[in-house]
Amino acid sequence: DPAAYERINDEVEEAIRLYDKQGWLEKPQDFFPDPPAPTEVTVRSFTSRGRTHERISFDSGYEPHPGEPGAERWMSYTGNRREFALMLRHPEPRPWLVCVHGTEMGRAALDMTLFRSWHMHEDLGLNVIMPVLPMHGPRAKGLPKGAIFPGEDVMDDVHGTAQAVWDVRRVLAWIRAQQPDAQIALNSISLGGYISALVASLDDHLNAAILGVPPSNLVELLGRHSGLPKDDPRRQTLELAKPIGQMVSPLSMQPKVPEQGRFIYAGVADRIVHPRQQVMQLWEHWGRPDIGWYHGGHTGFFEAKPVQRYVDAALVQSGLVSGPREKSQRKPRQK
């Protein structure tokens, strides 16, 4: 719809003027405010097939900055107003693994399967928490047709990114309120890798961040998959949005997670998150940390045994797991 693209372009231009005036294009970290810990948190237990997990929820509290284009539309997505997370925790203090999901995830059974959550909890002895990103899972209820994150609407992508970072950091703040000296690592997939890379550039006290098949720039990623020829006028949106894509990219900030706690894995045949254009940029920016390559496409990580060994070994190497266990004997490969 030409009218929709015109509206998107107008919002992008207005946003760039605002972000430039506020200095956020030069100092992107200031675009992401520090959220407070949630105070009114609901925790409920669910038992299935003899196993019990918990589900927590609290008001997100996220709001766009005053004057941001698309703010009223974003706040009309009422499902985003409450944050949800699945949780597997031990009765005594343990290290925490915060698993940040990818696109079209945020569903209990799928997330626990792809993150091998019970293995992390029972075999490796970790507390595991899986926050739901905006416009996913139970937070997708009531969305208008065509509203998705990430998608073609640039400002929805900006607000989605900002709220995802805010919500994950509120989960971190809640963990620290329960267990002040907790060791915490991020474990992420795809879109979650992008969000986790941003969080790891803002949070001062993470022990590790494992980025799985991570994008590094959403605008570039969407441009690659738009299918638009070079002379298509709609490509103007992508050109206009480049400064915004850079502003909300982890490439624009320095990682705060310790060097020995940085891990990336990716597929050599990934046709969604391009290994060279997306992953290698982030790998270089993060100081060339441990990286594990598997032979497969974007979703091939789930059945890739080397990836499973890599993630387990990364948790050992970062100190969250006290020592090698049966399924984590092999250290991440150095590249």
SULFENNOR-V685326 format. One record per backbone hydrogen bond with DSSP energy under -0.5 kcal/mol. NH is the residue of the N-H (numbers start at 1). CO is the residue of the C=O. Records with the same first field share a line. If there is no record, write none. Layout:
BEGIN
NH->CO + CO
END
This chain:
BEGIN
4->1
5->1
6->2
7->3
8->4
9->5
10->6
11->7
12->8
13->9
14->10
15->11
16->12
17->13
18->14
19->15
20->16
21->17
22->18
23->19 + 20
24->19
25->19
27->23
30->27
31->28
32->28 + 29
33->31
35->33
41->39
42->57
44->55
46->53
48->51
51->48
53->46
54->87
55->44
56->85
57->42
58->83
60->81
61->81
68->65
71->68
74->70
75->71
76->72 + 73
77->74
78->76
80->77
81->78
82->79
83->58
85->56
86->130
87->54
88->128
96->183
97->127
98->96 + 185
99->97 + 129
100->98 + 187
101->99 + 131
105->102
111->107
112->108
113->109
114->110
115->111
116->113
117->112
120->116
121->117
122->118
123->118 + 119
124->119
126->120
127->95
128->88
129->97
130->86
132->84
135->139
136->133
137->105
139->136
140->137
141->138
143->140
147->144
148->146
154->152
157->153
158->154
159->155
160->156
161->157
162->158
163->159
164->160
165->161
166->162
167->163
168->164
169->165
170->166
171->167
172->168
173->169
174->170
175->171
176->172
177->173
178->174
179->175
182->179
185->96
186->208
187->98
188->210
189->100
190->212
192->189
193->190
194->190
195->191
196->192
197->193
198->194
199->195
200->196
201->198
202->199
203->199
207->184
208->184
209->261
210->186
211->209 + 263
212->188 + 210
213->211 + 265
215->190
221->217
222->218
223->219
224->220
225->221
226->223
232->229
235->232
236->233
237->234
238->234
239->235
240->236
241->237
242->239
243->240
245->241
246->242
247->243
248->244
249->246
251->216
252->249
253->250
256->200
257->200
258->206
261->258
262->259
263->209 + 261
264->290
265->211
266->292
268->294
269->296
270->267
274->272
275->270
278->274
279->274
280->275
282->278
283->279
284->280
285->281
286->282
287->284
288->283
290->262
291->333
292->264
294->266
296->294
300->297
302->299
303->300
304->301
305->303
307->304
308->304
309->305
310->306
311->307
312->308
313->309
314->310
315->311
316->312
317->313
318->314
319->316
320->315
321->315
328->325
END
